Amino acid sequence: MPYDSVPFYDMTDNETGCCPRFDAAGWDGLELKFDNKLFVRAVTHAVFHVPIDIGRVFPRVQAHLEAAHAFDPNDFMVLSNDLGAWTSEHFFAASRDVPDEDMVRMSGRFRTRVFDGPYHHAKGWYDEMKAISAAHGKPDGQVYFYYTTCPKCAKHYGHNYVVGFAEI
């Protein structure tokens, strides 16, 4: 697999009509290099870290990605960053600019780790990802999480896979 690509995500394996089934194989321990990788940046609001408008924001961005022909199922990921108790930012991989959306580019090296468990374990996952960054000489390295399915789909599929991305 190329140094800057992610495993294939089969969008057709979708029993729920919402989130496709996530195959965690190949995601754990990846070392990815982003070189000016293009993303749509979107912000959601939260109450004590629990998103309240994600169900409105994510479908809007996905529709804009698809309308702009900027959605690539071979390079699909949404990296989330908790900015505090009231706000999070999300970075949707894009293959080209998307009108009416905030476009950003990201560069850096990242190591991945796959977690499977309830969302209330996120603090421990964050600490583990920060330790990976620190072990690679970046104690202040950025951490992102890719929440692969919504809570309803995670329950349906029997797994709540979350992929951590630690800057290294």
C-alpha positions in Angstrom: 0.0 0.0 0.0 1.4 3.5 -0.8 2.7 5.5 2.0 0.0 8.1 1.7 -3.1 5.9 1.1 -5.7 4.3 3.3 -7.2 0.8 3.0 -10.2 0.4 0.6 -13.6 1.2 2.2 -16.4 -0.8 0.6 -19.2 1.6 0.4 -21.5 -1.0 -1.0 -21.4 -3.2 2.2 -24.2 -1.2 3.8 -27.0 -3.0 5.6 -28.4 0.1 7.3 -28.8 2.6 4.5 -26.7 4.9 6.7 -23.1 4.0 7.4 -21.3 1.3 5.5 -19.7 -1.6 7.5 -16.2 -0.7 8.4 -13.5 -3.3 7.9 -10.7 -2.5 10.4 -8.2 -4.8 8.7 -5.2 -2.9 7.5 -6.0 0.3 9.4 -4.0 -0.4 12.6 -0.4 0.7 12.7 -0.4 2.5 9.4 2.1 5.3 8.9 0.6 7.9 6.6 2.2 10.9 5.1 0.0 13.8 4.1 1.6 16.3 1.7 -0.8 19.2 1.3 -3.7 16.7 1.5 -7.0 18.4 0.7 -9.9 18.4 3.2 -13.2 20.1 3.7 -13.3 21.6 7.2 -16.6 21.6 9.0 -17.5 22.6 12.6 -20.1 21.0 14.9 -21.4 22.2 18.2 -21.5 20.1 21.3 -22.7 20.0 24.9 -19.9 18.7 27.1 -18.2 17.0 24.1 -21.4 15.3 22.8 -22.1 16.6 19.3 -25.6 18.1 18.8 -25.7 19.0 15.2 -23.5 16.3 13.6 -26.6 14.8 11.9 -27.1 18.0 10.0 -23.5 18.9 9.2 -22.1 15.6 8.0 -24.9 15.0 5.4 -24.5 18.6 4.1 -20.8 18.2 3.6 -21.2 14.7 2.1 -23.8 16.1 -0.4 -21.4 19.0 -1.3 -18.5 16.6 -1.8 -20.6 14.4 -4.1 -22.0 17.3 -6.1 -18.5 18.7 -6.7 -17.3 15.2 -7.7 -14.8 15.6 -4.8 -15.7 12.4 -3.0 -13.3 9.5 -3.6 -14.4 6.2 -2.0 -10.8 5.0 -2.3 -9.6 7.8 -0.1 -12.4 8.2 2.4 -11.9 9.4 5.9 -13.2 12.1 8.2 -10.7 13.2 10.9 -12.3 14.8 14.0 -10.6 17.1 16.5 -12.3 18.0 19.7 -11.7 21.7 20.3 -13.3 21.8 23.7 -16.5 20.9 25.5 -18.6 23.0 23.0 -17.0 22.6 19.6 -15.4 20.1 17.3 -13.9 20.3 13.8 -14.0 17.6 11.2 -11.9 17.2 8.1 -13.5 15.3 5.2 -11.0 14.0 2.6 -11.6 15.7 -0.8 -10.2 15.1 -4.2 -10.8 18.7 -5.3 -12.2 22.0 -4.1 -15.8 22.0 -2.9 -17.8 25.2 -3.4 -19.4 26.8 -0.4 -17.2 24.8 2.0 -14.0 25.7 4.0 -11.1 24.0 2.2 -7.9 23.3 4.1 -4.7 21.4 3.3 -2.9 19.2 5.8 0.7 18.0 5.8 2.5 15.7 8.2 3.2 12.1 9.2 0.6 10.1 11.2 0.5 6.7 12.9 -2.9 5.0 13.2 -4.4 2.9 15.9 -7.8 1.1 15.7 -10.0 1.1 18.8 -13.3 -0.8 19.3 -15.4 0.2 22.2 -17.8 2.7 23.7 -17.3 6.5 23.1 -16.8 7.1 26.8 -13.3 5.4 26.3 -12.3 8.3 24.1 -10.2 10.0 26.8 -8.1 6.9 27.2 -7.7 6.6 23.4 -6.6 10.2 23.2 -4.0 9.6 25.9 -2.7 6.5 24.0 -2.4 8.5 20.8 -0.6 11.4 22.6 1.9 8.8 23.9 2.5 7.6 20.3 3.2 11.2 19.3 5.5 11.7 22.3 7.4 8.4 21.6 8.1 9.8 18.1 9.5 13.0 19.5 6.3 15.1 19.1 4.9 15.5 22.6 2.6 18.3 21.2 1.6 16.3 18.1 -1.9 16.6 16.9 -4.4 13.8 17.4 -7.5 13.1 15.3 -10.1 10.4 15.4 -12.0 8.8 12.5 -15.4 7.7 13.9 -16.2 5.1 11.3 -19.9 4.7 12.0 -22.7 6.6 13.8 -23.9 5.1 17.1 -26.9 3.4 15.6 -24.8 1.7 12.9 -22.1 0.7 15.4 -24.8 -1.0 17.4 -26.2 -2.7 14.3 -22.8 -4.0 13.2 -21.7 -4.9 16.7 -18.5 -2.8 16.6 -17.7 0.8 17.3 -14.5 1.1 15.4 -12.6 4.4 15.9 -9.3 5.0 14.1 -6.8 7.3 16.0 -4.3 9.4 14.0 -1.3 10.5 16.0 1.1 13.1 14.4 4.6 11.6 14.5 
